[in-house]
Every structure is written in structure tokens, then in C-alpha cells.
Amino acid sequence: MSTVRADEHGGPFEFAIHIYTNGDRIIRRRCQGCGKLVGSALARHRFTGDELDAMPIARDSTKERPPCVRCGAWGSEEHHWAPRALFTDADLWPTSWLCRSCHRLWHDVTGVAI
């Protein structure tokens, strides 16, 4: 990937991937001087498959939360057993960590919208 000038940060930058806690891969600009991710997310369709494969991972946040309590996968989301859409006191109820697949499965089976 070629180096480009990042006007809002004042130095050269490269494109890099930030993997969010739920496993989503977001493309951001990373300052080559300090390593900080700058600016907003960039659309994946702007890059070829080869460019995406060659892009460095700037940050992997998937292990900042516990693994899924059902399948053990990393990249979990907090699941509220009392859905906010149905309970005004949902934050007082227990929660657990589910990966995106298990979280979606629970909501699909119960019919409760996320």
C-alpha cells in the first residue's frame, strides 16, 4: 500500500484494519508517525481483495471481552436476558456474553428483536 498524506493528522498514513470486539473488520487510516488510527471508517468496496489481504491489522479488539458462553468463540456481544424492548428495567437483569452467531440464533428462536 502506498503512503499518503493525512491532512487532519499532519503526517503520512497507511490503511489498516481495526477488528472490533464483535469481529467486524473496519478499515481506517493509521498515522505512520505515531500509529494512531485517524478519521472515520472507509468502505471495503474501495479496496481489492489483494489489498485487503495485505492490509496490516492495527488493532484486534476481539479479546477485550470474554468469549461466548455458549460456543467459546471470541468476539462476543453483551446479551440482555431481559430485552430492553420489553423491560424498562433491563439493566437490572443478568447479562451474558454471546458471539454474533449465538446472539442472532437466540433472537431468531425467541422472536425478540435485537
C-alpha positions as CSV (number, residue, x, y, z in Angstrom):
1,M,0.0,0.0,0.0
2,S,1.3,3.4,-0.8
3,T,1.9,6.1,1.7
4,V,-0.5,9.1,1.5
5,R,-0.6,12.4,3.3
6,A,-3.2,12.6,6.2
7,D,-4.2,16.2,6.3
8,E,-6.2,16.1,9.5
9,H,-3.3,14.4,11.4
10,G,-0.4,16.1,9.6
11,G,1.7,13.1,8.7
12,P,1.9,10.2,6.3
13,F,-0.6,7.3,6.8
14,E,-1.4,3.8,5.6
15,F,-4.6,1.9,5.5
16,A,-5.0,-0.6,8.3
17,I,-7.8,-2.9,9.8
18,H,-9.4,-2.4,13.2
19,I,-11.2,-5.6,14.3
20,Y,-14.0,-4.6,16.6
21,T,-15.0,-6.6,19.7
22,N,-17.8,-8.3,17.8
23,G,-15.4,-9.4,15.0
24,D,-16.4,-6.7,12.4
25,R,-13.3,-5.6,10.4
26,I,-13.2,-1.8,9.8
27,I,-10.7,-0.1,7.5
28,R,-9.1,3.0,9.0
29,R,-6.2,5.3,8.2
30,R,-3.2,4.8,10.6
31,C,-0.6,7.5,11.1
32,Q,2.8,6.1,10.3
33,G,4.4,8.5,12.8
34,C,2.5,7.6,15.9
35,G,0.4,4.6,15.0
36,K,-2.9,6.3,15.9
37,L,-6.0,5.4,13.9
38,V,-7.4,8.6,12.4
39,G,-10.6,9.5,10.6
40,S,-13.7,7.5,10.1
41,A,-14.2,4.1,8.7
42,L,-13.6,3.6,5.0
43,A,-15.8,1.5,2.7
44,R,-14.4,-2.0,2.0
45,H,-15.6,-1.9,-1.6
46,R,-12.9,0.7,-2.4
47,F,-10.2,-2.0,-2.0
48,T,-9.4,-5.1,-3.9
49,G,-9.3,-8.5,-2.2
50,D,-5.5,-8.5,-2.6
51,E,-5.3,-5.0,-0.9
52,L,-7.4,-6.2,2.0
53,D,-5.3,-9.3,2.4
54,A,-2.1,-7.3,2.5
55,M,-3.5,-4.7,4.9
56,P,-1.9,-4.8,8.4
57,I,-4.1,-5.2,11.5
58,A,-3.8,-2.1,13.6
59,R,-5.9,-3.3,16.5
60,D,-7.7,-6.6,17.3
61,S,-10.3,-5.9,20.0
62,T,-11.9,-9.3,19.9
63,K,-10.3,-10.5,23.1
64,E,-11.1,-7.4,25.1
65,R,-14.3,-9.1,26.1
66,P,-14.9,-12.7,27.4
67,P,-15.6,-15.5,24.9
68,C,-19.1,-16.6,24.0
69,V,-20.6,-18.5,26.9
70,R,-22.3,-20.9,24.5
71,C,-19.7,-21.8,21.9
72,G,-16.4,-20.3,23.3
73,A,-15.8,-18.0,20.2
74,W,-14.1,-14.7,20.7
75,G,-15.8,-11.5,19.6
76,S,-18.8,-11.6,21.9
77,E,-21.6,-9.1,22.4
78,E,-23.4,-8.4,25.6
79,H,-26.8,-10.2,25.7
80,H,-29.5,-8.8,27.9
81,W,-31.8,-11.7,29.1
82,A,-34.5,-9.1,29.7
83,P,-34.6,-7.3,26.3
84,R,-34.7,-3.5,26.5
85,A,-37.6,-3.5,24.1
86,L,-39.7,-5.4,26.6
87,F,-38.4,-4.3,30.1
88,T,-37.9,-0.8,31.3
89,D,-35.5,-2.2,34.0
90,A,-33.5,-4.4,31.6
91,D,-30.2,-3.1,33.0
92,L,-31.1,-4.6,36.4
93,W,-31.4,-8.1,34.9
94,P,-28.5,-10.5,34.2
95,T,-26.5,-10.4,31.0
96,S,-24.1,-12.8,29.4
97,W,-21.6,-12.7,26.5
98,L,-22.6,-14.3,23.2
99,C,-20.8,-14.3,19.9
100,R,-22.7,-12.7,17.0
101,S,-23.9,-16.1,15.7
102,C,-25.2,-17.4,19.0
103,H,-26.7,-13.9,19.8
104,R,-28.6,-13.9,16.5
105,L,-29.7,-17.5,17.0
106,W,-31.2,-16.7,20.4
107,H,-33.1,-13.7,18.9
108,D,-34.2,-15.8,15.9
109,V,-35.5,-18.6,18.0
110,T,-37.3,-16.4,20.6
111,G,-38.6,-13.9,18.0
112,V,-37.3,-11.0,20.2
113,A,-35.8,-8.2,18.0
114,I,-32.3,-7.1,18.7
